[in-house]
Amino acid sequence: MTATTDAQRPAPSGSGSSSPPPGPVTVELCTFSPGTLKWEPKTGEAPMLVKLENATGGRALLLGEKKVPLADVRSVTSLAPGFLTMEVKGMGYVGLRSKAAAENEDFESFASAILKSKSDYERFEQYETNSVQSYFQYYGKLTNQQNMLQDTVRTSLYRQAIVANPSDFRGAKVMDIGAGSGILSFFSAQAGAATVYAVEASSAALTVQRLADTNRANLGNAEIRVVNKPLENIGDEVEGKVDILVSEPIGTFLFNERMIESYLCARDRFLKPGGKMFPNIGDLMIAPFSDSVLYSEIQQKNAFWKNSSFFGLDLHAAAETSLHEHFVQPVVDYINPDCIMADYLPTRFDFSTCSVESLKNIEIPFQFEIRQPCLIHGIAGWFDAIFEGSDAAITLSTAPWCPGTHWYQIRFMLEKPLAVNAGQILEGKLLMEANTVQSYYISIESRIQGTNITSNVKGIDLKDPDYRFFSSPASYCPPGTPSPFGQAATEQAPPQPQQPQATWEPAKVSNRNANRSRSPRKK
């Protein structure tokens, strides 16, 4: 088999392009008059056309001949029908008034579109307050920072990606988004950066400053500037554009916590044209799996609710709901590679070009050719983060056959497994819908091609996983990875071939996945 090429990688429907913006409208450019306390047409300015347009990485605002990146529009306020105000970097506050009453409807469409698009750059205002508070409290604790630092795969490969690219970092101005303990800022300094902005909104920023102050001899001549606020709220703390963005914006299944959106906002606001991003690519992988041990465990999790005499009460009526809740909870653990029943499907997200808006809803269609007779219990997922520098390209993989990381792998269960024969095609799609608690709701639609046999699941909450690696002695442990249950590694038996149910005829299929690699791809 050959590795999948970039041209062969399917693009998720959410990662291609943004929805088309409304057409241009004619406006008068206004300024606020302190004397009259009114917005007045700007002297000497003729009416101009304004519109939103899709640009690389996001949208831009066209004010006549002037093109303004949407990230430079600091605020937008609709004061009245046919009139809105904006604060624009380099222009200050300006007003836009619809030139003709007949165009008011078009103007309102434009105003609605720019208000919606601007909200993409004010992420934390979209989220529930409790979610944001717990997020920053979590990352402000050194125990949690330590957990990530002690992930030697993660930390060593990030360091390798940075220090192995001196042509990019030597003398550069670098921004570290979500700096945490500051480790990537310090790696950037060791690679020769001149200035590093360590952007960290949590209380961990104090630790970054202390470590920077006490490690000056280990950081070359770099100036470490700690910015203790959300990236979206940064003003004059950052001077001009930066040469490089570094970040570890990755959550389980790549997108949990929605930190990648902040990474893209930083790109739009602060990265100079042609600047580098570390990482610059995320490849999201999915594959069908068979694991009867896991499925049996979940089936037993509602045992409590099967009690017919709980203080004189029969709890059976709640058992079905309890079981469903467990089946829609993602399972985070390591996966025995033998449980993967087809070649994985990679979907590429190019962080240098994809837009914030495109990550709100992601759809990944799939077709998998099954290798052996089995029960398909769900869809497994993992990711690669890729760092393409000028001197070296490094891949951080969280695949089942690679050394374990603190991201593990993830599995989405089918409450109704699908019985399949070798060579049959499992087809369907995985849908991701962004929510206001900094994560996604996931749905899966699956069908055995050529039959009416389906199994669908809705309402999977990516933010509420079962960390089975710590809760089940039966969980698989990769060779060389310590187990929380004392043994060096559990050798989980591979799934036993099972005869499909005799309720349907095997479909005739072709080898459609022959170009998909089952092993890590080398860059």
N, C-alpha and C positions, 0 to 999 in steps of 0.2 A: 504494500500500500504506500501511497505517497502523501506527504503532508498537504493540508489544505492551503491553497494560495489565497492571497488577499482578494483576487478577483472572484474566487469561488465562495468567499465567506458571505453568508446571507446577512443583509442589513436589517436590523429591527425597524419596524414601521415608525417607531418614535425617534430614531436617531438620524434619519435622513435630512429632512428639511422641515422648517416651521410652516405653520399654516399661512396662506397668503395674506399679507396685510391689506387694509383698505386702500382705495385709490387716493390720488392727491386732492387737496382742497386749497382754495385761495384764502389767504388770511392777511390781516394787517398786523405787523409787528408793533407791540406796544411797550412802553416803559412807564414805571410808576412815578407820578409827579408829586413830590413832597409838598409843593405849594397848594395844589388843588386836592391832594389826597385821592387822586383818581388815576386810573390807567389811561394814558393818552397815546395815540398813534405816534410812533417814533418819527421825528422830524427828518425829512429827506428820504424816507424809506418808502418805496413803492410797494403795493401789494405783492405778495410772493406765494409760490406754491410750497406747501409742506406735505410730507408723507413719510410713512414708515417703509423701510425696505429691508428685505432679508439680506444679511451680509454674512461673510465667513465668521462662524462662531456665534452669531446672534443677529439682532436687528440694529439698524442705524436710523437716525432721524435726519431727514433732509430739510433744511431751512433755506429755501431758495437754492443758492449754489453751495451752501455750507453743509458738509456732512458731519454729523455729530454722533459718535458711538453712543448707544443707549446707556452704556455704563457711565457716561459723563453727564447724563441727565440726573441730577441729584434728587429732585422732587418734582412732582406733578400734582396740580390742584385744579379741579374744575369748579370755578367760582359761580358760573351761571350758564344757562344754555347759550351755546355759541361763543363761549369765552373760557380759556384756561390759562393758568400761569405755570411756569417752569423755572427751576433753578438749573442753569447749565454751566458746566465748568468752563471758565474763560469768558463767559458772557454775563454772569450774574443772573438776576431775575428778569425774565421777559414774559410778556403776555401775548397770546395769540387770539385774535378776534375774527370770527367768521365774517368774510367780506360781504356775502350776500345772504339774505334770509332764505333764498331758494336752496342754498347749499347747507343749511343748518343740519339736515339729516346726515349728509356726508360728513360734516364736521363732527357730529356726535359719534359717528362710527369711528372716526379717527381718534377722538378723545378717549373713547372706550378702549380702543386697541392700545394706545400708548399707556394708559393707566394699567391695563392688564399686563403688558409687556414689562413695564417698570417694576411691577411687583416681583418679577423674577429676580431682581437685584436687591430686594428687601426681604430676604428669605425668612428671617426670624420673626418678622411681623405676621407671616402667614401661619406660623405654627402655634399650637396650644402652649400657653404660658408654662404650664407644669412640665411639658415635654422639654422645653428649652432650659428651664431651671435645672431639671434632673440631669440633662445632657452636660451642662457645664460643671455641675457639682461632681459628676462621675469623673470627668477628665481632669478636674482640679485635684483629685486625690492621687498621691504618689504611689499608692498601692497599685492603682490601675495603670499608671505610667510604667511602673516596674514590670508589670505583666507583659506589656508590649515590648519593652527593652529586652526582656529575657527571652523573647521569641528570637532565637539566634538566626533562624532562616531569614526572617523579616529584616532584622537589624543589620546583619552582615551583608545581605544583598543590596539593601539601600546604600550602605557605605561603599560597597564595590561600584555601584552604578555612579556614585558621585565622584569618588577619588580616581576612578579609572577614566575620567573624562576631564583631564586638566585643561585641555584646549577650550572647554566651555566655561570652566569656573575660575580660571586664573584672572584676577583683576576684575571680576564681574560683580555686578550689583544683583543680589539674590533676595527673593522673598520666600519665606517658609510659612505656608498657610496651615494653621492649626498646629503650631510648633510643639505643643505638649511639653515634654521635658527639655526640648531644644536640641535633641540629638541630631536632627537633619541640618539645623543651623550650624552646629559645631562641625559636622562632616563637611559642609560647604566651606567653612572657614579653613579647615585643614586641606581642602582641595585648592585653596588659593584665592577664594573670594575676597574682594576688597570691603564690601559692605553687605551685611545680612540683616534683613528685616524679619525678626521672629514674631509673627502675628499669632497671638494666643489670647483668647477672650476669657479663659478661666483663670482661677487663682494660681494655676501652674506657672503663669507668667513670672511670678516672683521667684520661683525656682530656676527658671531660665536665666533670669538676671543674676542670681547668686552664682550659678555655675559658670556663667560667662565671666563674671568678675574674678572668680578664683582660678580660672583656667586660661588666663590671658597668654601664658607662656606656651600653651598647647594649641592656640588658635591662630598662629601666624600673626599677621598684621591686620587681620580683619576687624572691622568695627561691627559689633553686634548691637543692633537697636531693637529693643523689645517693645512691641506695640500691644498693649493690654486692652484690646477691644475687638468685637467681631469685625471681620474683614469688610462687611457691608457698610460699617459705620466709620471707616477710616477716612480722614480728611487730609490735612496737610502733614500728617506724620511721615508720609512717604513722599520723597522728592522725585518727581518725574517718573519715568518708566524704569522697569527693571529688566535685566538681561535674562534671568532664569527664575522660574517658579519651581520650588520643591514642595512636596506635600505627601502625607500619607492619609489620603481622604477616603480610604477604602473600608467598607463594612462587610458583614457577611453577605454572600451572593453579590459582591461588588458594591451594591448601591444602598444597603441599609445605612441609616443615619443621614442620607442625602448630603453628605459632605462634599461629594464630587461637584455639586452645583456651586458651592462656594469657590472651589478650585477654578471652575469655568468663569465665575464672576471676576476672580483675580486676574485671569487671562485677559478678559475684556477691558478691565480698568487699568491694569498696571504693567502688563507684559508688552515690551516693545515689539514692533513688527519684526518677524523672524527670530524672536526669542525662543528659548528652549523650555520645555516642560519635563520634569522628572517626577512621576512617569508621564509619558505622552500617549499611551495606549492602554486600554483595558479590554481583554478578551473574556467574555462571559461564556462558560461552557455548560451545556445540559446534556443529559443522557438518561435513558430508562434504566431502572435497576430492579433486581429481584432479591428480596431478603425476607425469608419466611420467619426468621427469628425476631426481627424488628416488628414485623406485622403482628405476630402473636403477642409480643409485649404490649403493643398498643391496644389490641383487643381486650387485654386483661385490665386495662387501666380504669375501667368503669366498675370494677368488682364491688367497690363500696356501695354503689347505688343499686346493687342487686340484693341488698339486705331487705328481707321481708318482715323483720322484727327489730326495728331500731327505735327503742323506747316506745314501743307500741305502734310504730308506723311502718308502712310498706313503702320503700323508696324506689321500687322498680320503675315507676313512671318517669323518673329522671335519668335512667340508665342510658337510653338512646341518645339523649342530648349530650350527656357526658362523653359518650363514645365519639360522637361527631366532633366535639370540641377538641379531643385529643388528635383526631385524624386531620384537622385543619391546622394543627400546630406544627411548624417546621421542625425537623429533627436536625440538630447540629452535632456532628461527630465525624470521626474518620470512617471512610468507606473502604471495605475490602475491594480492591480492583476487580476481583473475580465476580463481584455482584453486578458489575456494569454489563448490560446485555446487548449493547450496540456501540458502534463508533460514536464518539461524542460530536456534538454540533457546536462549533465556535461562532460567536457573534461579536464583531469588533466594534468598539467605541473609540474613536479617535478624539482624544481630549483637546487637540489643537484646533479642531473644526466643529465638533458637535455643539449644539446650542443648549442653553439651560432649559428652554421651553420644550425641547425634544425629549427630555428625560422625564416629563410629567406622566406620559403614557407610553409604555414600551410593549410592543407585540413581537413575539418571536415564533414564527411558524416552524414546525419541525416534521421531519420524516425520518424514522429510524428503521433499519433492517435488523431484525432480531437474530441473534446468533444461534440460539438453541431453544428447545421447548422449555417453557418456564411460565411462571406467573409474574407479570409486571406489577410491582407494588407501588410504583411512583416514578418521579423524575428527580434525578440527582443534579446538583449544580456546584460549580467551583469557578475559579477565575485565574487568569494570568495578568500580572502588571508588567508592562514592558517599558524599558528606559532606553531610548535610542539617542545616544550622545554622539558627538563628533568623533570621538576616539574609540568608543566601545558601545555595544548594545547588550543589555543585561535583562534577563527575564526572571521575575519572581513568580513561581507557579505554586498554586495550592491544590494541584491535581492529586487524586488518590494514590498514585504511584510515586509521589514526591515526598520528601521529608515533611513531617507535620508542622503546621503553623497554628497560631492562636485563632485563625479564621476557620480551621477545620474544613469540612465540606458541609453541604446542606442537602436535605432531602424533603421533597414535598410528596405526601402520601396520597394514594388513591384508596378511598374507603372500599371501593369495589375493584379488586385486582382484575387484570385482563390476562386470560390464558392465551398464549401465542405459540405458534410453531416456528421452528427455524426457517428463516427466509421471509417471514411475513413482515409487512410494513406497519409500524405504529405511526400514525399521523395525527396532527392536531396543532395546537398553539398554546404558548404560555403568555399570559397577559400580566403586566405590572402597572398598577395605578397608584401614583403618588398620593400620600395622605398628609394630614396636618400634624402628625406625631413623628415627623422626620423619618418616614419609612414608606413602605409600599404594601398594598393589598394585592395578592397574587391569585390568579385563577388559571386553571388548566383544563383544556378541552382535549380529549384523546379518543381515538377511534382506530380499530383494526381495519386497515384499508381493504375495501371490497366486501365488507360486512356491515351490519347495523349494530355491531357490538361497540358500545361506548362506555367511557367512565370519565366523569367530569368532577371538578372540585372548585368551589368558590370560597372567598372569604379567608384565605390564608394570610395571616398577619406576620409579615417578615420580622417585625419588631418583637414578637413574642415566641421565641423558639424554645424547644426543649433541648438543653445541653446534655444530651444522652451520654456523651463521653464521660461525664462525671457522675451520672446517675445509674448507669447499667453496667454490671460486671461483664455482660456479654458484648459490650461495644468493642469494635475492632481497634487495634492499636498498631500503627505502622512500625516496622522494624527500626529500632534505635530511638523510638519515642517513649519516654517514661509514661507508665500507666498510673492513674490515680488509685488503682486497686492493688498496686504492689508488683504485679508481674511485669516483666520487661515488655512483652507484647503478646496480645492474645491472637491466636491463629483461628480466626473465625472461618468455619467451614464454608466453602463456596456453595451457592444455591444448588440444590439437587434438581436435575431435569424433571419436569412434571408433564404428564399427559394433558393436553388441552381438553377443555370441556367439549363434549360431543354435541354441541348445540349449533355449530356453524361449520361451514366448509372452509378449509384453508384457501386463502387468496393466492392467485398467481402474481408473483412480484419479480422485479428486476433488481439488480444490485446497485441501488441508487446512492449508497453511502460509501462506495468503493474509494472515493477520494478523501475520506476523513480518517485522520490518524488516530490510533488508539494509544499512542505513546506521546510523551512531551515533545512539543515542536521546538527545534533548535533554531535560534536566530543567528 
